[in-house]
Amino acid sequence: MRPACYLAILLLLAFSSCTLDRFADVRVFHKDGKTDSLTVILKRHSNTLQLHIPSEKLSGVDSVLITPDFAKANAGDPGYFVFPNGMLCKFPESVDRSYSLFWQQMPISGSFTPNGNFMAIVKGLRMENTLINRVKDGRYTLSYRFDFTEVQPYEDIIIDWYELKGDDANYSGMGRLYRNYQLDRGEVQSYKERAKNNPLLAYAAASLEIRVRTAWKPAPATVRHQTLENEPPVHPAVTFDRVCDIIDSLKARGVDKAELCLVGWQKSGHDGRYPDVAPVEPLLGGEDALKKLIAYADQNGYKIAAHTNSSDAYQIATCWDDDLIVQNADGTLHYSETWSGGDMYKLCLAHVENIIPPVQHDYVKSLGFNGMHYIDCHSNNYPQPCYNPAHPFNRKEQAEAACRHLEDARTKFGGVQCEGAFDFVASAQDYIIYVTFDLDKSKHNPMVDRYVPLWNIVYNGIILNNAATETVNYTIKDPVSELKAIEFGSRPLFYFYSAFRSDAYNWMGNADLRCSTEDELSTAVSAISKGYEDMKKLGYLQYEFLDENRELAPEVFLSRWSDGSEVICNYSSEPYTYKGREVQSLSYELYKSK
């Protein structure tokens, strides 16, 4: 006999309406080992098809797997699935494979199949959902799995599917729809509106972002459990006086607007003693030299921002307390990974929000930093649920706390920047330093055909961004990376000592800017000045939405903006003619709106 909770779900879903004509296969896996399957009629609302399972109906359930009828295709069918991380998966073959995604930048996905064109928005339990693209025996499916093996369901499962028709039946239409959804419900506001009365945001939209890694300890760490007695030495790569030399060189090359973000300015350098940020690292010149640098930058028309972190903690921090750390379900502290400060643990974001961020932000503000304040990791990692009985918080509550960390910085500095593209903090972001790590197709799952700028279609014109880790320092990288920065509408980002680790893991690439000699500094500033020329030509698009991205011909892509401007990027080996103008191989052309 089926458990009562399952019968409740069955009654709730199967008899919600007798007029609906689209279905979903629902499989329910119970904690007692039983599995039930049913076909559910999706409830029609004014513009959506909805599946809704109240949380109280999920008692005793281990997981739920949902597969709508239109998210199915046969090998060889036209169409594709689109994941929220921009991965586009076609239906080319019948080899049994799967591709799944739990950490999702946005709660959306798309299925474009002979059975229909739909975009899903997961509106309930979005952070407990795993998307699964599977091909078995020549049959492709896109499914949604909600896992409750450890997490108790803290809200209803709600998925709304929007049908896409005509010119909207593609990933560009999908991005526009979700963008309008976010704007219409007030979750986000356009950058143009936010910058009207905010000089800092207006400055950022016309300037480059230049990050300078000033100091660090060995990475990977040579000592995992660090104390004041065994702490490895700090390497001071760029003193505050040397940053003044960078400013002089930028000015001499005609780079008039730039925001410099100092990374590793605090005691023990980058990732040295977080969440401690005081005092200023003395090997870089200390507090007096830092204040002189900030004043000098201001005299030359530049902004200076500080890199901080309020999500990670090292045992060497003076404020270390086990109670501040996320507790796993088994009672252990949540270890994340090992960086320069040794073993790194996750702070319980909701628990520390009145303890760590305001102290950091007030101290940074007191030093005179005047750029868009940078907080590491919040939009690049999924929040961890905390099982500490004194402060239990689920992922949604931790995400809301991360937003408040960012909002505190935005209130105090006028703008805030972060690392990645998870949009549970979209309402509190002004710039992100990279949207994806995955432009390189060699990194992709075999089921992925290519990466598409879905996030950019949604958020360009709302959040300034650099397209990818691969497009950091793009003017000294390969031609494809250079063009991707243009195609996706990047605010150019340059990074001194981005490749600082002693192993092979330099996630922004090995092409780096350095300044230990005058020749290195000259080469670096020359690369930056090339990016500034792009910014002067294309910078007005920072205020516009990316309305469409599509392939015009093999390896030739169109990006169309909300003001009517078009950019053609030609990755092919032959010239391509568009509107009477020739676009050379491995180059781009801008067609301004009239």
C-alpha positions in Angstrom: 0.0 0.0 0.0 1.3 3.5 -0.9 2.2 5.9 1.9 -0.4 8.4 2.7 1.9 11.3 1.8 2.2 9.9 -1.7 -1.6 9.5 -2.1 -1.9 13.2 -1.1 0.5 14.2 -3.9 -1.4 12.0 -6.3 -4.7 13.5 -5.5 -3.3 17.0 -5.5 -1.7 16.8 -8.9 -3.7 14.3 -10.9 -7.1 15.8 -10.3 -6.2 19.5 -10.2 -7.9 20.0 -13.6 -9.5 18.0 -16.4 -8.8 20.5 -19.2 -5.0 20.4 -19.3 -3.1 18.8 -22.2 0.5 18.8 -21.2 2.0 16.2 -18.8 5.0 15.4 -16.6 6.3 12.0 -15.5 6.8 12.2 -11.7 8.8 9.6 -9.8 8.7 9.7 -6.0 11.5 7.9 -4.1 10.6 7.3 -0.5 12.9 7.0 2.5 11.6 3.5 3.1 12.9 2.3 -0.3 9.7 2.3 -2.2 9.3 4.1 -5.6 6.1 5.3 -7.2 5.6 6.7 -10.7 2.7 8.6 -12.2 1.8 10.9 -15.0 0.7 14.3 -13.9 -1.4 16.9 -15.8 0.3 20.3 -15.6 -1.9 23.0 -14.3 -2.5 25.9 -16.8 -2.3 29.5 -15.5 -2.6 32.6 -17.7 0.8 32.2 -19.3 2.4 29.1 -17.7 2.1 25.4 -17.1 2.8 24.7 -13.5 3.8 21.8 -11.3 3.2 22.6 -7.6 3.9 20.2 -4.7 3.4 21.6 -1.2 6.2 21.0 1.2 3.9 19.3 3.7 3.2 16.6 1.1 6.9 15.6 1.0 7.1 14.0 4.4 9.0 10.7 4.1 10.2 11.5 0.6 13.8 11.0 -0.3 13.7 12.6 -3.7 11.4 13.6 -6.6 12.2 13.3 -10.3 10.1 15.3 -12.8 10.3 15.0 -16.6 7.8 17.0 -18.7 6.5 15.5 -21.9 7.9 18.3 -24.0 11.4 17.8 -22.6 11.9 14.6 -24.5 13.6 14.0 -27.9 15.0 11.2 -30.0 18.6 11.0 -31.3 18.8 13.0 -34.5 15.9 15.3 -33.7 16.3 19.0 -34.3 16.5 21.3 -31.2 18.4 21.4 -27.9 18.3 21.7 -24.2 19.8 24.8 -22.5 21.2 24.8 -19.0 21.4 27.9 -16.8 25.2 27.8 -17.0 24.9 28.5 -20.8 25.5 24.9 -21.9 23.6 24.0 -25.0 23.0 20.3 -25.6 21.8 19.0 -29.0 20.5 15.5 -29.7 23.1 14.1 -32.1 23.6 10.4 -31.0 22.3 7.4 -29.2 25.3 6.6 -27.0 24.1 6.4 -23.4 25.3 9.4 -21.5 24.2 11.9 -18.9 25.0 15.5 -17.8 23.7 17.0 -14.6 24.0 20.3 -12.9 23.3 21.2 -9.2 25.0 24.5 -8.8 22.8 26.6 -11.1 23.6 30.3 -12.0 19.9 30.9 -12.6 16.8 28.9 -11.8 15.9 28.5 -15.5 16.3 25.9 -18.3 15.1 25.5 -21.8 13.8 22.6 -23.9 13.4 23.1 -27.6 12.2 19.8 -29.1 9.7 18.6 -31.7 7.3 18.3 -28.7 7.4 22.0 -27.9 9.5 25.0 -26.9 9.5 25.8 -23.2 11.5 27.7 -20.6 11.2 26.6 -17.0 11.6 28.8 -14.0 12.0 26.9 -10.7 10.2 29.2 -8.3 10.2 26.9 -5.2 13.1 25.0 -3.8 15.3 26.3 -6.6 18.5 25.7 -4.6 17.7 22.0 -4.0 17.1 21.2 -7.7 19.5 19.2 -9.9 19.0 19.3 -13.7 19.7 16.0 -15.5 20.1 15.6 -19.3 20.2 11.9 -20.1 20.2 9.9 -23.3 19.4 6.2 -23.0 18.6 3.9 -25.9 18.4 6.9 -28.2 15.9 8.8 -26.0 16.9 12.2 -24.6 15.2 13.7 -21.5 15.6 16.8 -19.4 14.6 16.2 -15.8 14.4 18.1 -12.5 15.4 16.2 -9.3 14.7 17.5 -5.8 16.8 15.7 -3.2 15.8 15.5 0.4 18.3 12.9 1.7 19.7 15.5 4.1 17.7 18.7 3.6 14.2 19.0 4.9 11.9 20.6 2.3 11.5 24.2 3.6 9.2 25.5 0.8 7.0 24.1 -1.9 8.3 22.6 -5.1 7.0 25.0 -7.8 8.1 24.9 -11.5 6.5 27.2 -14.1 7.0 26.4 -17.8 6.6 29.3 -20.3 5.9 28.4 -23.9 8.2 30.2 -26.4 6.9 30.8 -29.9 8.1 32.4 -33.2 11.2 34.5 -32.8 11.3 33.8 -29.1 11.7 30.0 -29.6 15.4 30.0 -28.9 17.9 30.7 -26.1 17.8 34.4 -26.8 14.0 34.5 -26.4 14.5 32.5 -23.2 17.0 35.0 -21.8 14.7 38.0 -22.7 11.8 36.4 -21.0 13.6 35.7 -17.8 15.1 39.2 -17.8 11.7 40.8 -18.1 10.5 38.5 -15.3 13.2 39.7 -13.0 12.6 43.4 -13.9 8.9 43.2 -13.8 8.8 41.8 -10.3 11.3 44.3 -9.0 14.0 41.7 -8.2 16.5 43.8 -10.2 16.7 47.3 -11.8 18.5 48.3 -15.0 22.0 49.6 -14.6 21.0 52.7 -16.5 18.4 53.6 -13.8 20.8 52.8 -10.9 23.6 54.9 -12.4 21.4 58.0 -13.0 22.1 59.4 -9.5 25.1 57.3 -8.6 28.5 58.8 -9.8 30.4 55.7 -8.8 28.3 53.4 -11.0 28.5 55.9 -13.9 32.3 56.0 -13.6 32.5 52.2 -13.5 30.5 51.9 -16.8 33.0 54.1 -18.5 36.2 52.6 -17.0 38.3 49.5 -17.0 38.6 47.2 -14.0 42.3 46.5 -13.1 42.9 44.0 -10.3 46.4 44.0 -8.7 47.4 41.0 -6.6 49.8 42.7 -4.2 50.8 40.0 -1.7 50.2 36.3 -1.0 51.6 33.3 0.9 52.4 30.1 -1.0 49.6 28.5 -2.9 49.0 25.6 -2.6 49.6 26.1 1.1 52.9 24.7 2.5 51.3 24.6 5.9 47.6 23.5 6.2 47.0 24.3 9.8 48.6 27.7 10.3 49.4 29.5 13.5 51.3 32.7 14.3 54.3 30.5 15.0 54.3 28.4 11.8 52.8 30.8 9.3 54.6 30.8 5.9 56.3 34.0 4.7 54.3 36.5 2.7 55.5 37.4 -0.8 55.1 41.2 -1.4 54.8 41.3 -5.2 53.4 44.9 -5.7 54.0 47.5 -3.0 51.6 50.5 -2.7 54.4 52.7 -4.1 54.6 50.4 -7.1 50.9 50.7 -7.7 51.6 54.5 -8.0 54.0 53.6 -10.8 51.2 51.7 -12.5 49.0 54.7 -12.2 51.7 56.9 -13.8 52.1 54.5 -16.7 48.4 54.2 -17.3 48.1 58.0 -17.4 51.0 58.3 -19.8 49.3 55.8 -22.2 46.0 57.7 -22.2 44.0 55.4 -20.0 42.0 58.1 -18.3 39.4 56.0 -16.4 40.2 52.9 -14.5 39.1 51.3 -11.2 42.0 49.5 -9.4 41.0 46.7 -7.0 43.8 45.8 -4.6 43.9 42.0 -3.8 46.0 40.9 -0.8 46.4 44.4 0.7 45.6 43.1 4.2 47.7 41.3 6.8 49.3 38.1 5.3 48.1 38.9 1.8 45.4 37.4 -0.4 43.6 34.6 1.4 46.0 34.9 4.2 43.9 35.3 7.4 40.3 35.7 6.4 38.0 36.9 7.8 40.6 39.2 9.3 41.4 42.1 7.1 43.3 44.4 9.6 45.9 45.5 9.8 47.2 46.6 6.4 50.2 44.4 5.3 53.4 46.2 6.5 55.5 44.6 3.7 53.5 46.6 1.2 54.1 49.8 3.0 51.5 49.7 5.7 48.5 52.0 6.3 50.2 55.3 5.6 51.5 54.2 2.2 48.0 52.8 1.3 46.3 56.1 2.1 48.8 58.0 0.1 48.2 55.6 -2.8 44.4 56.1 -2.6 44.9 59.9 -2.6 47.3 59.7 -5.5 44.9 57.6 -7.5 42.1 60.1 -6.8 44.3 63.0 -7.9 44.8 61.2 -11.3 41.1 60.4 -11.7 41.1 56.8 -10.7 39.2 54.8 -8.2 40.6 52.3 -5.7 38.6 49.3 -4.4 39.4 46.7 -1.8 39.1 42.9 -2.1 37.6 41.3 1.0 36.0 38.0 2.0 33.1 37.3 4.4 32.3 33.7 3.4 35.6 31.9 4.3 37.7 31.5 7.4 41.2 30.2 8.3 42.2 28.9 11.7 45.0 31.5 11.9 42.4 34.4 12.0 42.3 36.3 15.3 38.5 36.1 15.2 38.4 32.3 14.6 35.6 30.6 16.5 34.2 27.1 15.7 30.7 28.6 16.3 31.1 30.9 13.3 31.6 28.0 10.9 29.0 26.0 9.0 28.3 22.8 10.8 27.6 19.7 8.6 24.8 17.3 9.3 27.2 15.0 11.1 28.3 17.8 13.4 31.7 18.4 11.8 32.9 21.8 10.6 32.5 22.4 6.9 35.9 22.3 5.3 36.0 23.9 1.8 39.4 23.6 0.3 43.1 24.6 1.0 44.4 28.0 -0.1 47.2 30.3 1.0 46.0 30.5 4.6 45.8 26.7 4.9 42.6 24.7 5.3 39.6 27.0 4.6 36.2 26.6 6.2 32.8 28.1 5.3 31.4 30.8 7.5 27.7 30.5 8.4 26.6 33.5 6.4 23.3 34.2 8.2 25.0 33.7 11.6 27.9 36.1 11.0 26.1 38.8 9.0 26.2 41.2 12.0 29.6 40.1 13.2 31.9 40.0 10.1 30.7 42.1 7.1 30.0 45.4 8.9 33.3 45.3 10.7 35.2 44.6 7.5 33.3 47.3 5.5 33.7 50.0 8.2 37.4 49.4 8.4 37.9 49.4 4.7 35.9 52.7 4.5 38.0 54.2 7.2 41.1 53.6 5.1 39.7 55.8 2.2 38.9 53.1 -0.4 36.5 54.7 -2.8 35.8 52.2 -5.6 33.1 49.5 -5.9 33.8 47.4 -2.9 34.7 43.8 -3.7 33.5 40.8 -1.7 34.8 37.4 -2.8 32.9 34.2 -3.5 29.3 35.1 -2.6 28.1 34.8 -6.2 30.5 32.1 -7.2 29.6 29.4 -4.6 26.3 27.8 -3.6 25.5 28.6 0.1 25.9 25.7 2.5 23.1 24.8 4.9 24.2 24.9 8.5 23.1 22.2 10.9 24.4 23.9 14.1 21.4 23.6 16.5 22.1 27.0 17.8 21.9 28.6 14.4 20.4 26.2 11.7 20.0 27.8 8.3 19.0 26.3 5.0 20.5 27.3 1.6 17.8 29.9 0.8 18.4 31.6 4.2 22.1 31.6 3.6 21.7 33.1 0.1 19.5 35.8 1.6 22.2 36.6 4.1 24.8 36.8 1.3 22.6 39.4 -0.3 22.6 41.4 2.9 26.4 41.2 3.1 26.6 42.7 -0.4 23.9 45.3 0.4 25.8 46.5 3.4 28.8 47.2 1.2 26.7 48.8 -1.5 25.2 51.2 1.1 28.6 52.2 2.5 30.5 52.5 -0.8 27.9 53.2 -3.4 28.6 50.0 -5.4 29.6 46.4 -4.9 31.3 43.8 -7.0 31.7 40.0 -6.6 33.2 37.0 -8.3 30.6 34.8 -10.1 27.2 34.7 -11.7 24.8 33.0 -9.3 21.8 35.2 -9.4 20.4 34.5 -6.0 22.4 37.7 -5.2 21.6 39.5 -8.5 19.6 42.2 -6.7 22.7 43.3 -4.7 25.4 43.3 -7.5 26.8 45.9 -9.7 29.8 44.1 -11.3 31.1 40.5 -11.5 34.6 39.7 -12.5 33.6 36.6 -14.6 30.4 34.9 -15.6 31.8 31.5 -16.5 34.9 29.3 -16.3 33.8 27.3 -19.3 34.3 29.0 -22.7 36.8 26.3 -23.6 35.0 23.4 -25.2 37.6 21.0 -24.1 36.3 21.4 -20.6 32.7 20.5 -21.5 30.8 17.3 -20.9 30.5 15.2 -24.1 26.8 16.0 -24.2 27.5 19.8 -24.5 27.6 21.2 -28.0 28.7 24.7 -27.1 28.5 27.5 -24.5 26.0 30.3 -25.2 25.7 33.7 -23.5 22.4 33.0 -21.8 23.4 34.9 -18.6 24.6 37.9 -20.6 21.3 38.1 -22.4 19.5 38.1 -19.1 21.8 40.5 -17.1 23.8 42.7 -19.5 22.5 46.2 -18.9 21.7 45.2 -15.3 25.0 43.9 -13.9 28.4 45.0 -15.4 30.5 41.9 -16.0 33.5 40.3 -17.6 32.5 37.3 -19.8 34.7 34.6 -18.5 37.9 33.6 -16.7 39.3 33.1 -20.2 38.7 36.8 -21.1 40.7 38.2 -18.1 43.7 39.9 -19.8 42.0 39.2 -23.1 44.3 41.5 -25.2 47.3 39.2 -24.6 45.4 35.9 -25.1 44.3 34.0 -28.1 42.1 35.6 -30.8 39.1 33.6 -29.8 39.2 34.8 -26.2 39.6 38.4 -27.4 36.5 38.1 -29.6 34.4 36.4 -26.9 35.0 39.5 -24.6 33.6 41.6 -27.4 30.7 39.2 -28.5 29.4 38.9 -24.9 29.8 42.6 -24.0 32.5 42.5 -21.3 33.5 45.4 -19.2 37.3 44.8 -19.8 39.1 43.2 -16.8 42.9 43.1 -16.5 44.8 41.4 -13.7 48.3 41.8 -12.4 49.6 38.5 -11.1 46.4 36.5 -11.9 48.7 33.5 -12.3 50.2 33.3 -8.9 50.0 29.7 -7.8 53.0 27.4 -7.8 51.1 24.6 -9.3 49.3 24.4 -12.7 45.9 25.6 -11.4 45.7 29.2 -12.7 42.0 29.4 -13.4 42.3 32.7 -15.3 45.0 31.4 -17.6 48.7 31.6 -17.7 48.9 34.8 -19.8 49.6 37.3 -17.1 50.4 40.9 -16.4 53.4 41.6 -14.2 55.3 44.7 -13.1 58.5 43.6 -11.3 60.6 45.4 -14.0 60.0 48.5 -16.2 59.8 46.3 -19.3 57.1 44.2 -17.6 55.2 47.3 -16.5 55.4 48.8 -20.0 54.1 45.5 -21.6 51.3 45.3 -19.1 50.1 48.8 -19.6 50.3 48.5 -23.4 47.9 45.5 -23.1 45.6 47.5 -20.8 45.5 50.5 -23.2 44.3 48.2 -26.0 41.4 47.2 -23.8 40.7 50.9 -23.1 40.4 51.5 -26.9 37.7 48.8 -27.0 36.0 50.4 -24.1 36.0 53.9 -25.7 34.4 52.3 -28.8 32.0 49.9 -27.2 31.5 51.2 -23.7 28.1 52.8 -24.3 26.7 49.3 -24.7 27.3 48.7 -20.9 24.0 50.4 -20.4 22.1 48.3 -23.0 20.5 44.9 -22.9 22.0 42.1 -25.0 18.7 41.2 -26.9 19.9 38.6 -29.3 22.9 36.3 -29.9 22.9 33.8 -32.8 25.1 32.2 -35.4 24.8 33.8 -38.8 27.1 31.4 -40.6 29.5 28.8 -39.4 31.7 30.5 -36.7 30.2 33.9 -37.3 28.0 35.4 -34.5 25.7 38.3 -34.2 25.2 40.2 -30.9 22.2 42.6 -31.2 21.7 45.2 -28.4 18.6 46.9 -27.1 19.5 50.2 -28.8 19.7 48.5 -32.2 23.5 48.3 -32.3 25.0 45.1 -33.7 28.4 43.5 -33.3 29.5 40.8 -35.7 32.3 38.5 -34.5 34.0 36.4 -37.1 35.8 33.3 -35.7 36.1 31.7 -39.1 39.1 31.6 -41.4 37.4 33.6 -44.2 36.1 37.2 -44.3 32.3 37.6 -43.9 30.2 40.3 -45.4 27.4 41.8 -43.3 25.3 44.8 -44.4 27.8 45.7 -47.1 30.9 45.6 -44.8 33.5 43.0 -44.7 34.3 41.5 -41.3 37.8 40.0 -41.4 38.7 36.6 -40.0 39.2 36.7 -36.3 38.0 40.2 -35.9 34.8 42.1 -35.2 32.8 45.0 -36.6 30.4 47.4 -34.8 27.2 48.5 -36.5 25.9 51.4 -34.5 22.3 52.2 -34.3 21.2 55.2 -36.3 
